[in-house]
Amino acid sequence: MNLPAPFVSRIESQLGGESNLFFDSLKQVPPVSIRINPGKSATYNGEKIPWCSTGFYLDKRPSFTLDPLFHAGCYYVQDASSMFLEQVFVQLGLSEKKILILDACAAPGGKSTHLASLMSTGSILVSNEVISSRVSVLKENIIKWGNPGVVITNNDPSAFTALENLFDVILVDAPCSGEGIFRKDHDALEEWSETNCEINSARQQRILTSLLPSLKPGGFLIYSTCTFNPKENEENIQWLCGNFEMECVPLKIKDEWGIKILNERSCIGYAFLPHRVKGEGLFISVMKKKDENFLPKKAKSKSIHFSPLPAKFDYLYHWIDAEKKNYSLILKGDLVVSFQNEFVPLIEFLSGHLRIVHSGICIAELKGEKAIPDHELAMSSLLNKDHFPSVDSDLDSAMKYLRKEDFKIETIPKGFALIRHQGHPLGFINFLGNRFNNNYPSGWRIRMR
């Protein structure tokens, strides 16, 4: 690895006697880790990640594309360091409260899917991505994860400035120089320069300045990067605390975790260094917005076009879990979408300020008098698994389904049925008697052999 000389010089200054161990670690193969989806009762036996109850290390990197359980949303492939987000939620008691969360830089969805698992029932996550080309992969990962309490938006951070005092928690996993992923992302290494580090620092400050008005007094800002650069990390925290009503919140760090605590001028951050932890480079800090006594301004919103579900389609309520009594079905064009009852006013409010790409769970598409079950329902925790006939598939049949190829199935009643693998839904088919239509989304079709 041909590291830039200014980077080497700075790391030697930052880490001193640890720098040789650090540089040696960059020559090692990055560890592979996954985070299990607790909403799908997925299990895994392996080496646990110490700061994340659902995180596990793998002995080697398999071909995840060829694993049906990956496409079923049973787990997410994520670096172990990033899973430290669980400690923030647990130690601050956030998983026990009904809160509104913003993940401001969300694609491809690692931290958003984690937040969706950590937040309590009734909480709502707004998962935003600035770059339009990255929204589709974020949407796919959110849909596969199956939590109905997520709204996906595609907006510049400046669009949130007017939403004064709205969010209880804002996560900014900021775009950065990527020093922490040099050993697995050679593009980050090739693009690195001191000038780009300066540009990133300025961009991060612009993002934070735009977002802070939308954080409630007493709310928490979680700031993270995948770089070691103090200009993008500690100096940004000092800038926040010095120029805004923000104060750092300390977290309890166990010695055996190997996480380095950075504490200077009451500005606290946590550095994950690859020679100290089994994971990639990460910086994270938690700040609280000082509790000032003032009322939020009420921003005006426009209405959106939701219609009540016609009574003749009330049978669609049987498609969702009977225990989800606080969910309503609403008609949006030809789509039947399920929302939490208290969710709808928030969607109406947000639609007046943000470009909403996805919200709720699409249950069905109406075609004349017929309702076609949507793939989102198959992936969702709202699914009433007992309503539809199901076909259990082996690995070969599951992969043929995911490739939208034909395969043999057992005889089942005509109509829509679930294809499952190891008990987990992969999607719907429409059985016609002597053949079936494969309803797996064409854009998600697996092409790898």
C-alpha positions in Angstrom: 0.0 0.0 0.0 1.6 3.2 -1.2 0.5 5.7 1.5 0.8 9.4 0.9 3.8 11.0 2.7 1.7 13.8 4.4 -0.7 11.1 5.7 2.2 9.0 7.1 3.7 12.1 8.7 0.5 13.1 10.4 -0.3 9.6 11.7 3.2 9.4 13.2 2.6 12.7 14.9 -0.9 11.6 16.1 -0.1 8.1 17.3 3.6 8.3 18.3 4.9 5.0 19.4 1.7 3.2 18.1 2.2 4.3 14.5 4.2 1.2 13.4 1.4 -1.0 14.8 -1.1 1.1 12.9 0.7 0.9 9.6 1.2 -2.9 10.0 -2.6 -3.3 10.5 -3.2 -1.6 7.2 -1.4 -4.6 5.5 -3.9 -7.1 7.1 -7.0 -8.4 5.4 -10.0 -6.5 6.8 -12.3 -8.5 9.2 -15.7 -9.4 7.9 -18.8 -8.9 10.1 -22.6 -9.0 9.9 -25.4 -7.7 12.0 -28.4 -9.9 12.5 -32.0 -8.6 11.9 -33.8 -9.2 15.2 -37.1 -8.4 13.5 -36.8 -11.5 11.4 -35.8 -13.9 14.3 -32.5 -14.5 12.5 -29.8 -16.3 14.5 -26.1 -16.8 14.1 -23.5 -18.7 16.1 -20.0 -17.2 15.9 -17.6 -14.7 17.5 -19.7 -11.9 18.9 -18.8 -8.2 18.5 -18.3 -7.0 22.0 -20.2 -3.7 21.7 -23.1 -5.0 19.6 -25.6 -7.7 20.8 -26.6 -8.6 17.2 -23.1 -8.3 15.6 -20.8 -11.2 14.7 -17.5 -11.7 13.0 -17.2 -14.2 10.2 -14.1 -16.5 9.6 -14.0 -15.5 6.0 -15.9 -13.5 3.4 -18.5 -15.6 1.6 -20.4 -14.6 -1.5 -23.3 -12.8 0.1 -25.0 -12.3 -3.3 -25.4 -16.1 -3.4 -27.1 -16.4 0.0 -30.9 -16.2 -0.1 -31.0 -15.1 3.6 -29.1 -11.9 2.6 -31.8 -11.1 0.2 -34.5 -11.9 2.7 -33.1 -9.2 5.0 -32.0 -11.6 7.7 -28.7 -9.8 8.2 -26.7 -6.8 7.0 -23.0 -6.9 6.1 -21.4 -4.1 8.1 -18.1 -3.2 9.6 -17.9 -4.0 13.3 -16.8 -0.5 14.4 -19.9 1.0 12.9 -22.0 -1.2 15.1 -21.0 0.9 18.1 -24.2 2.8 17.5 -25.9 0.3 19.8 -23.9 1.6 22.7 -25.1 5.1 22.1 -28.7 4.1 22.1 -28.4 1.7 25.1 -26.4 4.1 27.3 -28.6 7.1 26.6 -31.8 5.1 27.1 -33.0 6.0 23.6 -34.4 2.5 22.8 -36.9 2.9 25.6 -38.5 6.1 24.3 -40.8 7.0 21.4 -38.6 9.3 19.3 -38.2 10.9 15.9 -34.7 10.2 14.4 -32.9 11.6 11.4 -30.1 9.7 9.6 -28.9 12.6 7.5 -26.4 10.9 5.3 -27.9 7.4 5.1 -26.9 5.5 2.0 -26.3 2.6 1.6 -28.3 2.0 4.8 -26.0 0.3 7.3 -26.7 2.7 10.1 -30.3 3.3 9.1 -31.1 -0.5 9.3 -29.3 -0.5 12.7 -31.3 2.5 13.9 -34.5 0.7 12.8 -33.6 -2.2 15.0 -32.6 -0.1 18.0 -35.6 2.3 18.1 -38.7 1.5 20.1 -42.1 0.6 18.7 -43.8 3.8 17.6 -40.6 5.6 16.9 -40.0 6.9 13.4 -36.8 7.2 11.4 -36.3 9.6 8.6 -33.5 8.2 6.4 -32.1 10.8 4.1 -29.7 10.6 1.3 -28.4 13.7 -0.6 -27.1 12.0 -3.7 -30.0 10.8 -5.9 -28.1 8.0 -7.5 -27.6 6.4 -4.1 -31.2 6.5 -3.0 -32.2 3.3 -4.8 -29.8 1.1 -2.9 -30.8 2.8 0.4 -34.5 2.0 -0.4 -33.7 -1.6 -1.3 -31.9 -2.2 2.0 -34.6 -0.5 4.0 -37.3 -2.5 2.4 -35.4 -5.8 2.9 -34.9 -4.9 6.6 -38.7 -4.8 6.9 -39.3 -2.1 9.6 -42.5 -0.1 8.7 -41.4 3.0 10.7 -38.9 4.4 8.2 -39.4 7.4 5.8 -36.8 7.7 3.0 -36.1 11.2 1.7 -33.7 12.7 -0.9 -32.7 16.2 0.2 -29.8 18.5 0.7 -29.2 19.1 4.5 -30.3 22.7 4.0 -33.9 21.5 3.5 -34.0 20.5 7.1 -33.1 23.9 8.5 -36.8 25.0 8.5 -37.9 22.0 10.5 -37.1 23.7 13.7 -36.8 21.6 16.9 -38.3 18.5 15.2 -35.9 15.6 15.8 -35.0 13.9 19.1 -31.9 12.4 17.6 -29.8 13.3 14.5 -27.1 11.0 13.2 -24.6 12.6 10.8 -22.3 9.9 9.4 -20.5 12.5 7.4 -18.8 12.2 4.0 -15.1 12.3 4.8 -11.6 11.5 3.5 -12.1 7.8 4.1 -8.8 7.1 5.8 -10.4 4.5 7.9 -11.2 2.3 4.9 -7.9 2.6 3.0 -7.3 -1.2 3.2 -10.6 -2.2 1.6 -11.3 0.9 -0.6 -8.4 1.8 -2.8 -10.4 4.6 -4.4 -10.4 6.4 -1.1 -6.6 6.0 -1.0 -6.2 7.3 -4.5 -8.4 10.3 -3.9 -6.8 11.3 -0.7 -5.0 14.7 -0.4 -4.6 17.3 2.2 -6.7 19.7 0.1 -9.5 17.2 0.0 -9.3 16.8 3.8 -9.8 20.6 4.1 -12.7 20.5 1.6 -14.3 17.6 3.6 -14.0 19.5 6.9 -15.7 22.6 5.4 -18.5 20.4 3.9 -19.1 18.7 7.2 -19.5 22.0 9.0 -22.0 23.1 6.3 -24.0 19.9 6.8 -24.0 20.3 10.6 -24.9 24.0 10.4 -27.9 23.2 8.2 -29.1 20.4 10.4 -28.7 21.7 14.0 -31.8 23.9 13.9 -34.0 20.8 13.4 -32.6 19.2 16.6 -34.8 19.6 19.7 -33.3 21.3 22.7 -32.2 18.4 24.9 -31.9 16.2 21.8 -28.7 14.3 20.8 -26.4 14.7 17.8 -24.4 11.6 16.9 -21.5 12.6 14.6 -19.3 10.0 13.0 -16.7 9.6 10.2 -14.5 6.8 8.8 -11.4 8.9 9.0 -8.6 9.5 11.5 -8.1 13.2 10.5 -8.5 15.6 13.5 -9.7 18.4 11.2 -12.7 16.2 10.3 -13.1 14.8 13.8 -12.0 16.4 17.0 -11.7 19.9 15.6 -15.2 19.7 14.2 -16.5 18.7 17.7 -14.6 21.6 19.2 -16.1 23.9 16.6 -19.6 22.7 17.4 -19.2 23.1 21.1 -17.6 26.5 20.7 -20.1 28.0 18.2 -23.4 26.3 19.1 -25.3 25.4 22.2 -23.9 21.9 22.2 -22.1 19.8 24.9 -20.4 16.4 24.6 -21.9 13.4 26.3 -19.5 10.8 27.7 -20.0 7.1 27.2 -18.7 4.2 29.2 -16.0 2.4 27.3 -14.7 -1.0 28.5 -10.9 -1.3 28.4 -11.0 -4.6 26.7 -12.8 -3.0 23.7 -9.5 -1.2 22.7 -11.4 2.0 21.8 -9.3 5.1 22.2 -10.9 8.0 24.1 -10.1 11.4 22.8 -10.8 14.2 25.4 -9.5 17.7 24.9 -11.1 20.9 26.1 -14.2 19.0 27.2 -14.7 17.7 23.7 -15.0 14.0 23.8 -14.8 11.5 20.9 -14.0 7.9 20.4 -11.5 6.5 17.9 -11.6 3.0 16.5 -8.0 2.3 15.3 -7.4 -1.0 13.3 -4.4 -2.0 15.4 -6.5 -1.7 18.6 -9.9 -3.0 17.5 -11.1 -5.8 15.2 -12.7 -3.4 12.7 -12.1 -0.5 10.3 -11.3 3.1 11.3 -14.1 5.1 12.8 -14.6 8.3 14.8 -17.8 8.9 16.8 -18.9 11.6 19.2 -22.2 12.3 20.9 -23.4 15.8 21.8 -26.5 17.2 23.4 -28.3 20.4 22.5 -28.6 22.5 25.5 -32.1 22.8 26.8 -33.3 26.3 26.1 -36.8 27.4 27.1 -38.4 28.4 23.9 -41.2 27.0 21.8 -40.6 25.7 18.3 -42.0 27.6 15.4 -44.8 25.7 13.5 -43.7 25.3 9.9 -46.5 25.2 7.4 -47.1 22.1 5.4 -49.1 21.1 2.3 -51.5 18.2 2.1 -50.7 15.1 0.1 -53.1 12.9 -1.8 -54.1 10.0 0.4 -57.5 8.4 -0.1 -59.3 6.0 2.2 -59.3 2.4 1.1 -62.6 1.4 -0.6 -64.6 -0.9 1.6 -64.5 -3.7 -1.0 -60.8 -4.0 -0.4 -61.1 -4.3 3.4 -60.1 -7.9 3.1 -56.5 -6.6 2.6 -56.4 -6.0 6.4 -56.1 -9.8 6.7 -52.8 -9.6 4.8 -51.2 -7.8 7.7 -50.5 -9.1 11.2 -53.6 -9.0 13.4 -51.5 -7.7 16.2 -50.7 -4.5 14.2 -54.0 -2.9 15.2 -52.6 0.6 15.2 -52.0 0.4 11.4 -54.3 1.8 8.7 -54.5 1.0 5.0 -54.5 4.1 2.7 -54.9 4.4 -1.0 -52.1 6.4 -2.8 -52.9 6.3 -6.5 -53.1 2.6 -7.3 -51.0 1.5 -4.3 -52.4 0.4 -0.9 -49.9 1.6 1.7 -50.0 0.8 5.4 -49.0 3.4 8.0 -49.1 3.6 11.7 -52.2 5.7 12.6 -50.1 8.5 14.2 -47.6 8.3 11.3 -49.9 10.0 8.7 -49.9 13.6 10.1 -46.1 13.5 10.2 -45.9 12.3 6.6 -48.3 15.2 5.6 -46.1 17.6 7.5 -42.8 16.4 6.0 -44.2 16.3 2.5 -44.5 20.1 2.7 -40.7 20.5 3.2 -38.9 17.3 1.9 -38.8 15.1 -1.2 -40.2 11.8 0.2 -39.1 8.8 -1.8 -40.7 6.1 0.4 -42.9 5.8 3.4 -44.9 3.2 5.1 -45.2 -0.3 3.7 -46.7 -0.9 0.3 -49.2 -3.8 0.8 -50.6 -4.2 -2.7 -51.1 -2.7 -6.2 -54.7 -2.4 -7.4 -55.4 -3.5 -10.9 -59.1 -3.1 -11.6 -60.8 -5.3 -9.1 -57.7 -7.3 -8.2 -55.1 -6.6 -5.5 -51.6 -7.8 -6.3 -49.5 -8.3 -3.1 -46.3 -6.1 -3.2 -42.8 -7.4 -2.5 -42.5 -4.8 0.4 -45.2 -6.8 2.2 -43.3 -10.0 1.9 -40.2 -8.3 3.5 -42.1 -6.5 6.2 -42.8 -7.3 9.8 -46.4 -6.4 9.0 -46.9 -9.5 6.9 -49.5 -12.0 8.1 -47.4 -15.1 7.2 -50.4 -17.4 7.9 -52.6 -15.8 5.3 -50.8 -16.9 2.2 -49.8 -20.5 1.2 -46.1 -20.9 1.3 -43.5 -22.9 -0.6 -40.3 -23.9 1.2 -37.4 -23.8 -1.2 -33.9 -25.3 -1.1 -30.9 -23.3 -2.0 -31.1 -24.1 -5.7 -34.7 -23.2 -6.0 -34.3 -20.1 -3.9 -31.5 -18.8 -6.2 -33.6 -19.6 -9.2 -36.5 -17.6 -7.7 -34.1 -14.6 -7.0 -32.9 -14.9 -10.6 -36.5 -14.9 -11.9 -36.0 -18.3 -13.4 -38.4 -21.3 -13.5 -38.2 -24.1 -11.0 -40.5 -26.9 -9.8 -42.8 -26.3 -6.8 -45.2 -28.5 -5.0 -48.9 -28.3 -5.8 -50.6 -25.5 -3.9 -53.9 -23.7 -4.3 -54.1 -21.2 -7.2 -53.3 -17.7 -6.3 -50.6 -15.8 -4.5 -48.1 -17.7 -2.4 -44.9 -17.0 -0.5 -41.6 -18.5 -1.5 -39.5 -19.1 1.7 -36.0 -20.3 2.4 -35.3 -21.7 5.9 -38.6 -20.2 7.0 -37.9 -16.7 5.8 -40.0 -15.1 3.0 -38.2 -14.2 -0.2 -41.2 -12.9 -2.0 -44.4 -13.8 -3.8 -45.4 -15.9 -6.8 -48.8 -16.2 -8.5 -49.6 -19.9 -9.0 -51.7 -20.5 -12.1 -52.2 -24.3 -11.8 -49.6 -25.7 -14.1 -47.1 -22.8 -13.9 -46.4 -19.6 -11.9 -45.5 -16.0 -12.3 -42.4 -14.9 -10.4 -43.2 -11.6 -8.7 -39.7 -10.9 -7.5 -38.7 -7.2 -8.4 -37.1 -7.2 -11.8 -34.6 -4.5 -10.7 -33.4 -6.7 -7.8 -32.9 -9.8 -9.9 -29.6 -11.7 -9.2 -27.3 -12.0 -12.2 -24.3 -13.6 -10.5 -23.7 -17.3 -11.1 
